[in-house]
Amino acid sequence: MNKTALSLAIVTLIPTVANAQDEGELVDFYGKANVALQSADEGDGSVTDVQSNASRLGVKGEIALTESIKGIYRMEYEVDMDGDTEDTFSQRNIYAGLEGGFGQVIAGKFDTPLKVAQKKVDLFNDLEGDIKSLITKSDNREADSFQYTTPSFAGFKASAAYISHKDAVIGYEDLGLNEAGDEILREITRENGVSVSIAYDNNGVYLAYAVDQDVEENDRDVQRFVAQYNLGPLQVGALFEDQEKADGSNQDGWMGSVAYKVEQWTLKAQYGQSDIVKEDGKTYSLGVDYKFNSAAKVFGFYTDESADAGYDRSYAGIGAEYKF
């Protein structure tokens, strides 16, 4: 989308949203600004610059259709606050659907159930220590998705998403020559994907199992196991993931995290190993947050990454996050 047109659309929408709220409709204009001053050493010397960490603007809401069913929607865009890219806005979760006693049905572009299953285990989400940097390739947000989520039953909830890849042609198979000597090619099309998760979340205990089939590429199957436990100021979490490729080979990765709150401070540590992104990948992160209130915090972090073939990187930064 043209960034100027999108900017004008958002500005135009703000008074409309405000009026809708005055009239009692459930409409919410929201956002998050997360910016850090960061020093990065990626093997060619240290570089210090400003990073926008998944800052976003969005509109979400619900409309009562009957006494027990409501329409829901979300339109969310990432905002490039450091000006490093030509496109100021890029799509995040965008969908519409229905919600009621039967559960929830949505269609559009959104995080897969496997991605959502990680919950809050990744303490450095959207920073350089994010698990998608070196632990996994499966934190996907897929377009043309249709998803059903059950209601919660005694803490158990399941989600299943169907992802259409529209039979996109990804290659050709050479079948040899015909009688005229012309090459015969067969189209190889993209298989549609499926992502499913089941989770238990009750009394500080969270357990989840999720699978992806043909989401990232044809014949790639992914399994993810997640556990998180909260007890007072302490949170511990772990994630294990296994990927099977079309040739039958397997790659896996795991990570663990711990956070401890002391009044307005949160101390964080995370470590992981994986062969999924890079061979023999290892990563650890240390961080501290100071929370002024539910809408504002400052933070600092340090992340170290290493892998085979001389891959060695480190990052350190301080930043601020504001939610509205």
C-alpha positions as CSV (number, residue, x, y, z in Angstrom):
1,M,0.0,0.0,0.0
2,N,1.2,3.5,-0.8
3,K,2.5,4.9,2.5
4,T,1.1,8.4,2.0
5,A,-2.3,7.0,1.3
6,L,-2.1,4.8,4.4
7,S,-1.0,7.7,6.6
8,L,-4.0,9.8,5.4
9,A,-6.3,6.8,5.9
10,I,-5.2,6.5,9.5
11,V,-5.5,10.2,10.2
12,T,-9.0,10.2,8.7
13,L,-9.9,7.2,10.8
14,I,-9.0,8.6,14.2
15,P,-12.0,11.0,14.6
16,T,-14.2,8.3,13.2
17,V,-13.0,5.9,15.8
18,A,-13.5,8.5,18.5
19,N,-17.1,9.2,17.4
20,A,-17.8,5.5,17.3
21,Q,-16.6,5.1,20.9
22,D,-18.8,8.0,21.9
23,E,-21.7,6.2,20.4
24,G,-21.0,3.1,22.4
25,E,-19.6,0.9,19.7
26,L,-16.6,-1.2,20.7
27,V,-13.8,0.2,18.5
28,D,-10.2,0.5,19.7
29,F,-7.4,2.5,18.1
30,Y,-4.2,1.3,19.6
31,G,-0.4,1.2,19.1
32,K,3.0,0.6,20.4
33,A,6.2,2.6,20.0
34,N,9.4,0.6,20.7
35,V,12.7,2.3,19.8
36,A,16.3,1.4,21.0
37,L,19.8,2.9,20.6
38,Q,21.7,-0.2,19.7
39,S,25.3,-1.2,19.2
40,A,25.8,-4.2,16.8
41,D,28.9,-6.2,16.1
42,E,28.3,-8.5,13.2
43,G,31.9,-9.3,12.4
44,D,32.9,-6.1,10.6
45,G,33.3,-3.9,13.6
46,S,30.7,-2.3,15.9
47,V,28.0,-0.1,14.5
48,T,25.7,2.1,16.6
49,D,22.3,3.2,15.3
50,V,18.6,3.5,16.2
51,Q,16.3,0.5,15.8
52,S,12.5,0.3,15.6
53,N,11.4,-2.9,17.2
54,A,8.0,-3.9,15.7
55,S,6.4,-0.6,16.5
56,R,2.8,-0.6,15.3
57,L,-0.5,1.1,14.8
58,G,-3.9,-0.7,14.6
59,V,-7.6,-0.7,14.9
60,K,-9.6,-3.5,16.4
61,G,-13.2,-3.9,17.5
62,E,-16.3,-5.9,17.8
63,I,-19.9,-5.4,16.7
64,A,-22.8,-7.2,18.3
65,L,-24.7,-9.2,15.7
66,T,-27.0,-11.2,18.0
67,E,-27.2,-11.6,21.8
68,S,-24.6,-14.4,21.6
69,I,-22.6,-13.7,18.4
70,K,-20.4,-10.7,17.6
71,G,-18.4,-9.7,14.6
72,I,-14.7,-9.0,15.3
73,Y,-11.9,-7.4,13.2
74,R,-8.3,-6.2,13.5
75,M,-6.2,-4.1,11.1
76,E,-2.7,-3.7,12.3
77,Y,0.4,-2.3,10.6
78,E,4.1,-2.2,11.7
79,V,5.6,1.3,11.7
80,D,9.2,1.9,10.7
81,M,10.1,4.5,13.3
82,D,13.8,4.6,12.5
83,G,13.3,5.5,8.8
84,D,15.6,2.7,7.5
85,T,13.1,1.4,4.9
86,E,11.2,3.0,2.1
87,D,7.9,1.7,3.3
88,T,6.8,3.3,6.6
89,F,4.0,0.8,7.0
90,S,3.9,-3.0,6.6
91,Q,1.1,-5.5,7.3
92,R,0.9,-7.4,10.5
93,N,-2.3,-9.2,11.7
94,I,-5.3,-8.2,9.6
95,Y,-8.5,-10.2,9.8
96,A,-12.3,-10.3,10.3
97,G,-14.5,-13.0,11.8
98,L,-17.1,-14.1,14.3
99,E,-16.9,-14.9,18.0
100,G,-19.4,-16.5,20.4
101,G,-20.1,-19.5,22.6
102,F,-19.0,-21.7,19.8
103,G,-15.5,-20.2,19.8
104,Q,-13.9,-17.9,17.2
105,V,-13.6,-18.0,13.4
106,I,-11.4,-15.5,11.6
107,A,-10.1,-15.1,8.0
108,G,-7.2,-12.9,6.7
109,K,-3.5,-12.6,7.5
110,F,-2.4,-13.5,11.1
111,D,0.1,-15.4,13.2
112,T,-0.2,-19.2,12.9
113,P,-1.3,-21.3,15.9
114,L,2.2,-22.7,16.1
115,K,3.7,-19.2,16.4
116,V,1.1,-18.1,19.0
117,A,1.8,-21.3,21.0
118,Q,5.1,-19.8,22.3
119,K,3.0,-17.5,24.6
120,K,5.5,-15.3,26.6
121,V,8.4,-17.8,26.7
122,D,10.5,-15.6,24.4
123,L,11.5,-12.8,26.7
124,F,13.4,-10.9,24.0
125,N,10.6,-11.0,21.4
126,D,11.0,-8.3,18.7
127,L,14.6,-7.6,19.8
128,E,17.9,-9.1,18.4
129,G,17.5,-12.0,20.9
130,D,14.1,-13.0,19.3
131,I,13.9,-16.8,18.8
132,K,13.4,-16.3,15.1
133,S,16.9,-14.9,14.8
134,L,18.7,-18.3,15.5
135,I,16.3,-20.8,17.1
136,T,13.4,-21.2,14.6
137,K,12.1,-20.4,11.1
138,S,8.5,-21.2,12.0
139,D,7.3,-18.0,13.6
140,N,5.1,-17.3,10.6
141,R,2.3,-14.8,9.9
142,E,0.4,-16.2,6.9
143,A,-1.9,-14.5,4.4
144,D,-5.0,-16.2,3.0
145,S,-5.6,-18.0,6.3
146,F,-8.8,-19.4,7.8
147,Q,-8.8,-20.3,11.5
148,Y,-11.1,-21.8,14.1
149,T,-10.4,-21.6,17.8
150,T,-12.4,-23.5,20.4
151,P,-13.8,-21.9,23.6
152,S,-11.7,-22.7,26.7
153,F,-12.6,-25.9,28.5
154,A,-11.1,-26.2,32.0
155,G,-8.0,-24.4,30.7
156,F,-7.7,-26.3,27.4
157,K,-8.0,-24.5,24.1
158,A,-7.3,-25.6,20.5
159,S,-6.8,-23.7,17.2
160,A,-6.6,-24.9,13.6
161,A,-5.7,-22.8,10.6
162,Y,-5.9,-23.6,6.9
163,I,-3.5,-21.6,4.7
164,S,-4.1,-21.3,1.0
165,H,-1.1,-20.9,-1.2
166,K,-3.3,-20.6,-4.3
167,D,-1.5,-23.4,-6.2
168,A,1.5,-21.1,-6.7
169,V,4.0,-22.5,-9.2
170,I,7.3,-22.9,-7.4
171,G,9.2,-24.9,-10.0
172,Y,9.1,-27.5,-12.8
173,E,9.9,-31.2,-13.1
174,D,11.7,-32.4,-16.2
175,L,9.8,-35.4,-17.6
176,G,12.1,-35.8,-20.6
177,L,11.4,-35.3,-24.3
178,N,8.3,-35.9,-26.4
179,E,8.3,-37.5,-29.8
180,A,9.1,-34.2,-31.5
181,G,12.1,-33.8,-29.2
182,D,10.6,-31.0,-27.2
183,E,11.2,-30.9,-23.4
184,I,8.2,-31.9,-21.3
185,L,7.9,-30.0,-18.0
186,R,5.4,-30.6,-15.2
187,E,4.5,-27.7,-12.9
188,I,5.3,-28.1,-9.2
189,T,2.8,-26.2,-7.2
190,R,2.8,-25.0,-3.6
191,E,0.8,-27.2,-1.3
192,N,-1.8,-25.6,1.0
193,G,-0.7,-25.5,4.7
194,V,-2.2,-26.5,8.0
195,S,-1.2,-25.2,11.5
196,V,-2.7,-26.7,14.6
197,S,-2.2,-26.1,18.3
198,I,-3.6,-27.3,21.6
199,A,-2.8,-25.5,24.9
200,Y,-3.5,-25.8,28.6
201,D,-3.4,-22.5,30.6
202,N,-4.5,-22.5,34.2
203,N,-3.2,-21.3,37.6
204,G,0.1,-20.2,36.3
205,V,0.8,-23.4,34.3
206,Y,1.0,-23.2,30.5
207,L,1.6,-26.2,28.3
208,A,1.3,-26.3,24.5
209,Y,1.8,-28.6,21.5
210,A,1.6,-27.3,17.9
211,V,2.3,-28.7,14.4
212,D,2.7,-27.1,11.0
213,Q,2.4,-29.0,7.7
214,D,3.4,-27.4,4.4
215,V,3.4,-23.9,5.9
216,E,6.9,-22.8,5.2
217,E,7.5,-25.1,2.2
218,N,6.2,-28.3,0.6
219,D,6.7,-31.4,2.8
220,R,8.2,-29.6,5.7
221,D,6.6,-30.7,9.0
222,V,7.2,-28.8,12.3
223,Q,6.5,-29.8,15.9
224,R,6.7,-27.4,18.8
225,F,6.4,-28.1,22.5
226,V,6.2,-25.2,25.0
227,A,6.0,-25.0,28.8
228,Q,5.8,-21.9,31.0
229,Y,5.3,-21.6,34.7
230,N,4.5,-18.4,36.7
231,L,4.8,-18.4,40.5
232,G,4.6,-14.9,42.1
233,P,7.5,-12.8,40.7
234,L,9.1,-15.7,39.0
235,Q,8.5,-16.9,35.4
236,V,10.4,-19.9,33.8
237,G,9.8,-21.1,30.3
238,A,11.1,-23.6,27.7
239,L,10.5,-24.4,24.0
240,F,11.6,-27.4,21.9
241,E,11.1,-27.6,18.1
242,D,11.7,-30.3,15.6
243,Q,11.5,-29.8,11.8
244,E,11.4,-32.7,9.2
245,K,12.3,-31.8,5.6
246,A,11.1,-33.4,2.4
247,D,14.2,-35.5,2.2
248,G,13.5,-37.0,5.7
249,S,16.3,-35.1,7.5
250,N,15.6,-33.5,10.8
251,Q,16.7,-30.4,12.5
252,D,15.8,-29.3,16.0
253,G,16.3,-26.4,18.5
254,W,15.5,-25.5,22.0
255,M,15.6,-22.5,24.4
256,G,14.9,-21.7,28.0
257,S,14.1,-18.4,29.8
258,V,13.7,-17.1,33.3
259,A,12.4,-13.7,34.5
260,Y,12.2,-12.3,38.0
261,K,10.3,-9.2,39.1
262,V,11.4,-6.9,41.9
263,E,8.9,-4.1,42.3
264,Q,9.1,-2.2,39.0
265,W,12.2,-4.0,37.8
266,T,12.3,-7.3,35.7
267,L,15.5,-9.2,35.3
268,K,15.6,-11.5,32.3
269,A,17.9,-14.3,31.0
270,Q,17.5,-16.6,28.0
271,Y,19.7,-19.3,26.3
272,G,19.1,-21.6,23.3
273,Q,20.7,-24.0,20.8
274,S,19.5,-24.9,17.4
275,D,20.5,-26.3,14.0
276,I,17.3,-25.0,12.3
277,V,18.5,-21.5,11.2
278,K,22.3,-22.2,11.2
279,E,24.3,-25.3,12.0
280,D,25.3,-25.5,15.7
281,G,23.7,-22.2,16.6
282,K,23.9,-20.9,20.1
283,T,22.5,-17.8,21.6
284,Y,22.1,-16.1,25.0
285,S,20.5,-12.8,26.1
286,L,20.5,-10.8,29.3
287,G,18.2,-7.9,30.0
288,V,16.5,-5.6,32.5
289,D,13.2,-3.7,32.2
290,Y,12.0,-0.8,34.4
291,K,8.2,-0.4,34.2
292,F,6.7,3.0,35.0
293,N,3.2,1.8,34.5
294,S,1.2,-0.6,32.2
295,A,1.9,1.7,29.2
296,A,5.5,2.7,29.6
297,K,8.9,1.1,30.3
298,V,12.6,1.5,29.6
299,F,14.9,-1.5,29.0
300,G,18.4,-2.7,28.3
301,F,19.7,-5.9,26.8
302,Y,22.7,-7.8,25.6
303,T,22.6,-10.7,23.0
304,D,25.3,-13.0,21.8
305,E,25.0,-15.4,18.9
306,S,27.4,-17.9,17.4
307,A,27.3,-20.8,14.9
308,D,29.5,-22.8,12.5
309,A,31.4,-21.2,9.6
310,G,32.6,-18.4,11.8
311,Y,29.2,-16.9,12.6
312,D,29.7,-14.6,15.6
313,R,27.5,-11.6,16.5
314,S,26.7,-9.5,19.5
315,Y,24.2,-6.7,20.2
316,A,23.7,-4.3,23.1
317,G,21.0,-1.7,23.5
318,I,18.9,0.6,25.6
319,G,15.4,1.7,24.7
320,A,11.9,2.7,25.6
321,E,8.4,1.3,24.9
322,Y,5.1,3.1,25.0
323,K,1.7,1.5,24.5
324,F,-1.6,3.2,23.9
